[in-house]
């Protein structure tokens, strides 16, 4: 099955872990048999899915794993680490991260302000000024006009 990453490295998927394939009505648990990260399009093979037709049944499903699997790995930073953080431009609070969205390698923080406005704010390493994971605070470089959209 072809898939794409929401983060730069996903070595955790190689560890024969249980993965959930989910859509609006289905949550199926499968174990990784093999993983090919060297292909231009990453490929994942699950036990019990042995032909193209069966794999095609999972088209447009999302791959989900328990957050604890990533947290136990090392000090790497994952996009889900930003959820529930307060976002600041300098000393000015923008709001709280309620979700992170990835679109073709562009990651966006979905931030809700105190007056319930939703902002989509791009996030990458070069924009982060300060991140305190323990106290859930994220200061990022101010992007002119982003809050005016």
Backbone bond lengths (Angstrom), bond angles and torsions (degrees), N, CA, C in turn:
res aa  C-N    CA-C-N  psi(-1)  N-CA   C-N-CA  omega(-1)  CA-C   N-CA-C  phi
1 X - - - 1.444 - - 1.525 108.68 -
2 X 1.317 116.80 138.40 1.454 122.16 175.48 1.530 108.35 -82.60
3 X 1.317 116.00 148.12 1.463 120.11 176.11 1.517 108.64 -156.56
4 X 1.339 117.05 167.98 1.454 119.57 173.84 1.526 108.97 -131.42
5 X 1.341 113.74 154.41 1.459 121.52 -175.96 1.523 111.76 -87.74
6 X 1.327 115.44 149.49 1.463 121.54 170.03 1.524 110.48 -97.61
7 X 1.311 117.14 0.49 1.450 121.81 -179.77 1.524 108.12 -143.90
8 X 1.341 116.23 168.51 1.457 120.05 -173.90 1.517 113.31 -71.03
9 X 1.313 118.31 -36.16 1.452 118.64 -179.31 1.517 110.00 -133.19
10 X 1.292 115.24 141.86 1.461 120.33 -178.05 1.520 110.39 -135.54
11 X 1.335 115.85 47.74 1.458 120.84 178.56 1.519 112.01 -58.62
12 X 1.308 117.72 -26.06 1.461 121.77 -178.83 1.533 111.15 -59.97
13 X 1.311 117.45 -26.93 1.463 120.38 -179.91 1.527 112.54 -68.91
14 X 1.326 117.94 -19.12 1.454 121.83 -178.86 1.526 112.70 -76.77
15 X 1.275 118.82 -9.50 1.453 122.27 -167.75 1.524 114.78 -89.98
16 X 1.317 118.63 25.87 1.464 122.08 176.46 1.535 111.69 56.32
17 X 1.321 115.82 41.60 1.464 120.58 -176.96 1.524 111.01 -91.31
18 X 1.293 114.74 166.14 1.461 122.19 175.73 1.530 108.06 -82.55
19 X 1.317 115.77 128.54 1.468 122.26 -179.07 1.516 108.08 -121.03
20 X 1.311 116.05 144.21 1.459 121.84 176.68 1.520 108.21 -101.62
21 X 1.317 116.12 130.08 1.462 121.64 169.96 1.517 105.50 -103.82
22 X 1.338 116.01 120.30 1.459 119.49 -171.87 1.524 111.57 -130.30
23 X 1.315 114.32 148.58 1.462 122.41 166.75 1.524 106.47 -139.91
24 X 1.309 118.31 -161.74 1.466 120.93 -175.15 1.524 112.78 -61.39
25 X 1.329 118.37 -31.14 1.464 120.11 -173.40 1.536 114.51 -124.04
26 X 1.333 118.43 -6.57 1.467 121.19 -174.90 1.518 110.14 -126.11
27 X 1.331 115.62 139.20 1.460 122.68 172.20 1.523 105.90 -135.68
28 X 1.342 116.02 97.98 1.462 120.38 -176.79 1.525 110.24 -109.66
29 X 1.335 116.21 134.83 1.462 121.68 -179.50 1.525 109.06 -96.04
30 X 1.344 115.03 128.61 1.461 121.33 179.37 1.522 109.91 -135.99
31 X 1.352 116.18 154.75 1.456 121.27 177.31 1.517 110.08 -105.57
32 X 1.334 115.84 139.91 1.451 121.72 -179.89 1.528 108.97 -73.18
33 X 1.335 115.81 126.59 1.469 120.97 175.04 1.526 110.18 -91.81
34 X 1.334 116.01 -44.18 1.464 120.00 177.58 1.521 109.33 -154.78
35 X 1.330 114.49 162.17 1.454 121.44 -176.91 1.517 107.76 -141.79
36 X 1.325 117.95 129.11 1.455 122.84 177.77 1.519 108.52 -115.55
37 X 1.336 115.88 103.64 1.466 121.02 -179.74 1.522 111.28 -96.79
38 X 1.326 117.67 -4.45 1.466 120.73 -177.54 1.517 112.68 -86.98
39 X 1.305 116.52 -16.72 1.456 121.77 177.98 1.529 109.30 -68.92
40 X 1.338 117.52 155.01 1.468 119.62 176.83 1.525 110.32 -62.77
41 X 1.330 116.33 -30.90 1.461 121.66 172.76 1.526 106.25 -115.35
42 X 1.336 118.01 115.06 1.463 119.05 -179.14 1.533 111.77 -56.43
43 X 1.319 115.80 142.12 1.457 122.03 -179.14 1.516 109.65 -124.21
44 X 1.316 115.65 140.20 1.455 121.34 178.55 1.533 108.13 -127.90
45 X 1.329 116.38 137.06 1.467 122.07 179.07 1.515 107.68 -118.00
46 X 1.332 115.76 127.44 1.457 121.71 178.66 1.525 109.99 -104.27
47 X 1.327 116.37 146.96 1.460 120.63 171.88 1.525 108.08 -59.63
48 X 1.331 116.90 136.78 1.457 121.38 175.95 1.511 115.21 88.35
49 X 1.328 117.85 -8.71 1.463 120.68 175.73 1.520 105.86 -111.39
50 X 1.344 115.66 100.88 1.461 120.37 -168.11 1.520 114.88 -116.76
51 X 1.326 117.43 7.40 1.465 118.25 176.89 1.525 109.96 -149.83
52 X 1.306 114.35 164.10 1.469 121.51 -176.40 1.532 112.21 -61.68
53 X 1.338 117.27 -38.81 1.467 120.10 -178.91 1.527 111.12 -63.25
54 X 1.338 116.63 -43.66 1.471 120.09 178.94 1.533 110.04 -65.47
55 X 1.342 117.04 -41.98 1.465 120.94 178.10 1.529 110.68 -62.70
56 X 1.317 116.72 -37.19 1.458 121.46 -179.26 1.537 112.05 -64.69
57 X 1.345 117.17 -24.46 1.464 120.77 176.00 1.530 111.84 -60.59
58 X 1.327 117.26 -22.69 1.466 122.16 -177.36 1.524 112.57 -101.35
59 X 1.290 117.19 12.44 1.461 121.17 177.63 1.535 109.27 -59.45
60 X 1.317 115.82 135.39 1.469 124.06 179.20 1.532 113.71 72.36
61 X 1.323 117.81 9.79 1.460 120.88 172.51 1.526 108.44 -79.00
62 X 1.307 116.32 155.13 1.460 121.35 173.24 1.516 108.43 -98.27
63 X 1.328 114.87 145.25 1.459 121.01 175.23 1.523 107.09 -94.27
64 X 1.318 116.13 128.89 1.463 120.48 -179.43 1.527 109.69 -130.32
65 X 1.316 115.56 142.42 1.460 121.84 173.72 1.524 107.58 -134.13
66 X 1.315 116.35 160.01 1.453 119.84 178.48 1.520 110.27 -67.70
67 X 1.309 116.02 136.34 1.455 122.71 179.87 1.525 111.58 -56.22
68 X 1.314 117.91 -34.30 1.463 121.89 -177.50 1.525 112.23 -61.52
69 X 1.316 118.25 -27.24 1.460 121.20 178.27 1.523 110.11 -64.14
70 X 1.313 117.40 -41.35 1.458 120.91 178.96 1.516 111.59 -73.48
71 X 1.320 117.01 -40.25 1.455 120.73 -176.31 1.516 112.42 -64.36
72 X 1.324 117.81 -27.90 1.453 120.29 -177.55 1.523 112.52 -83.29
73 X 1.325 118.43 -5.17 1.459 121.54 -174.40 1.528 112.58 -73.97
74 X 1.300 118.23 -62.53 1.454 122.62 -175.07 1.517 108.30 -169.21
75 X 1.304 116.55 -158.89 1.464 120.17 -177.91 1.520 112.70 -93.23
76 X 1.329 117.97 19.40 1.459 120.62 178.50 1.525 110.31 -63.54
77 X 1.296 114.57 153.17 1.452 121.67 178.91 1.519 109.01 -103.68
78 X 1.315 116.61 128.56 1.453 122.37 178.93 1.525 108.47 -115.99
79 X 1.319 116.39 157.43 1.457 120.57 -177.15 1.523 112.54 -58.48
80 X 1.335 117.97 -35.81 1.464 119.35 -179.66 1.521 112.34 -64.41
81 X 1.359 117.84 -18.29 1.462 120.43 177.74 1.527 112.19 -62.59
82 X 1.324 117.53 -21.65 1.465 120.75 -178.29 1.531 113.08 -82.22
83 X 1.325 117.95 -18.26 1.462 120.84 -177.93 1.526 109.38 -64.64
84 X 1.318 116.03 134.79 1.467 125.94 -177.62 1.526 113.77 76.13
85 X 1.319 117.95 12.49 1.471 120.92 174.78 1.521 110.42 -88.76
86 X 1.322 115.16 149.69 1.464 120.70 170.07 1.520 106.93 -82.41
87 X 1.323 116.85 135.73 1.458 122.04 -179.59 1.520 109.32 -106.77
88 X 1.323 114.95 134.34 1.461 121.65 -179.09 1.518 109.92 -126.19
89 X 1.335 115.88 142.83 1.451 123.18 161.69 1.518 103.35 -104.64
90 X 1.320 118.38 101.64 1.465 121.90 -172.96 1.516 108.84 63.23
91 X 1.326 117.82 -125.28 1.473 122.09 179.24 1.529 112.19 -89.13
92 X 1.333 117.07 -9.80 1.462 122.43 -175.64 1.528 111.03 -83.76
93 X 1.345 114.99 120.81 1.463 119.22 178.81 1.524 109.98 -78.67
94 X 1.318 115.55 132.77 1.465 121.67 179.44 1.524 110.16 -96.14
95 X 1.327 116.35 -42.17 1.458 121.03 -179.26 1.518 110.81 157.79
96 X 1.340 115.80 -162.22 1.462 121.86 -178.99 1.521 110.63 -112.46
97 X 1.328 115.74 140.58 1.465 120.84 177.60 1.525 108.01 -73.28
98 X 1.329 116.15 122.76 1.460 120.29 179.27 1.527 111.68 -106.71
99 X 1.351 116.27 -15.67 1.462 119.49 178.53 1.520 108.10 -166.86
100 X 1.325 115.92 162.89 1.456 122.23 173.53 1.522 106.92 -125.76
101 X 1.313 116.81 130.63 1.459 122.24 -179.61 1.515 109.62 -116.87
102 X 1.326 116.63 140.58 1.460 122.19 176.11 1.520 109.05 -119.34
103 X 1.314 115.05 129.99 1.456 121.43 177.65 1.520 108.23 -132.55
104 X 1.315 116.76 106.06 1.469 122.29 177.59 1.527 112.37 48.92
105 X 1.309 115.95 47.53 1.458 120.11 176.77 1.515 114.97 84.89
106 X 1.315 117.98 -2.05 1.465 121.24 176.47 1.523 108.11 -102.93
107 X 1.310 115.85 117.24 1.458 120.63 -177.19 1.520 110.07 -98.01
108 X 1.339 115.12 135.39 1.459 121.63 -178.89 1.518 110.22 -126.39
109 X 1.325 115.64 131.02 1.461 120.47 172.05 1.524 107.68 -83.80
110 X 1.309 116.61 130.51 1.456 121.50 173.24 1.523 105.96 -94.08
111 X 1.319 115.79 109.29 1.460 122.12 -172.43 1.523 109.50 -113.77
112 X 1.348 115.67 129.39 1.464 121.03 177.08 1.522 109.17 -105.37
113 X 1.332 116.13 124.90 1.463 121.25 -179.83 1.525 109.88 -80.78
114 X 1.325 115.39 172.31 1.473 120.27 179.42 1.522 111.88 -63.00
115 X 1.335 117.16 -27.29 1.475 119.82 178.36 1.538 111.49 -96.12
116 X 1.337 116.26 24.61 1.473 125.14 173.13 1.526 115.08 65.39
117 X 1.318 117.76 20.85 1.465 120.27 172.41 1.529 107.77 -81.93
118 X 1.327 115.91 145.54 1.461 121.59 178.73 1.526 108.67 -108.22
119 X 1.332 115.86 129.41 1.462 122.24 177.45 1.528 108.56 -120.81
120 X 1.316 116.70 139.88 1.455 122.29 171.92 1.518 107.05 -103.62
121 X 1.329 115.53 112.87 1.460 121.49 -174.24 1.525 108.97 -116.16
122 X 1.349 117.38 121.75 1.464 119.75 178.57 1.528 110.67 -60.28
123 X 1.329 115.06 145.60 1.464 119.54 178.38 1.523 108.74 -135.74
124 X 1.309 115.18 132.22 1.462 122.69 169.32 1.520 107.74 -156.11
125 X 1.316 116.16 171.29 1.469 120.60 -174.07 1.518 112.81 -56.86
126 X 1.321 117.47 -36.76 1.462 119.78 -176.25 1.527 112.72 -71.17
127 X 1.332 118.66 -19.66 1.470 121.63 -179.67 1.531 112.82 -88.66
128 X 1.332 117.73 -17.97 1.471 120.75 -176.80 1.519 109.53 -78.87
129 X 1.338 115.67 120.07 1.460 121.06 175.20 1.525 110.34 -90.62
130 X 1.350 115.56 -39.48 1.457 120.80 -175.54 1.523 108.49 -157.23
131 X 1.334 116.49 135.21 1.459 120.33 176.83 1.515 108.49 -136.97
132 X 1.324 115.66 119.19 1.461 122.84 177.43 1.519 107.04 -111.70
133 X 1.323 116.06 95.24 1.463 120.87 -174.82 1.524 111.17 -65.46
134 X 1.335 116.96 -35.86 1.468 120.88 -177.74 1.526 111.32 -66.38
135 X 1.337 117.11 -43.80 1.465 121.51 -178.51 1.522 112.95 -95.16
136 X 1.357 116.72 4.51 1.459 123.39 174.24 1.534 112.70 58.89
137 X 1.344 116.54 46.96 1.466 121.68 178.75 1.522 109.63 -123.51
138 X 1.332 114.62 134.12 1.460 121.87 -178.95 1.519 108.93 -131.63
139 X 1.322 115.74 118.16 1.459 119.86 175.06 1.523 106.94 -107.08
140 X 1.319 114.83 126.11 1.461 119.31 179.59 1.517 110.13 -123.60
141 X 1.320 114.15 160.13 1.455 121.96 177.39 1.526 109.03 -60.12
142 X 1.317 116.95 131.37 1.461 119.48 179.71 1.523 110.30 -67.95
143 X 1.308 114.66 133.62 1.460 120.93 178.80 1.523 106.20 -108.25
144 X 1.317 114.69 111.98 1.467 119.85 -174.48 1.519 111.75 -58.40
145 X 1.332 116.98 128.37 1.448 123.41 175.38 1.519 115.30 83.78
146 X 1.322 118.82 -6.30 1.470 121.20 -175.47 1.525 111.93 -63.54
147 X 1.328 117.22 -31.50 1.469 119.87 -178.91 1.523 112.06 -85.58
148 X 1.331 116.59 -4.61 1.467 120.84 179.72 1.517 112.74 -89.66
149 X 1.310 117.15 -8.11 1.473 120.28 -176.27 1.500 112.11 -75.94
